[in-house]
Amino acid sequence: MPKGYIIGHITVRNPEAYKEYVRLDTPILERLGGRFIVRGGRAEVPEGEALDRHVVIEFPSYEAALAAYNDPEYQRVAQIRKDNADSVIIVVEGHE
């Protein structure tokens, strides 16, 4: 079964408030089976346009990734991100 991924592209507008999102979202997503593969770090955009920060979280399956994103506890915390950053969040199935 292919793994699932939550991929986030984010530009933080309020760094202090965003720290609270990171502090709270990490244990929730890890408890739901997520493993952070990429979280910030250096990035280059050789083609097209992108936001500033990139996050990839691996889950055991697409269904697990989608369930984690839709989890009510995560969605309450996600409001902090939505209020303090511009973001594009994608849930995608990996390749076997």
Secondary structure, DSSP 8 states (H G I E B T S, - for coil): ---EEEEEEEEES-HHHHHHHHHHHHHHHHHTT-EEEEES-----SSS---SEEEEEEESSHHHHHHHHH-HHHHHHHHHHHHHEEEEEEEEE---
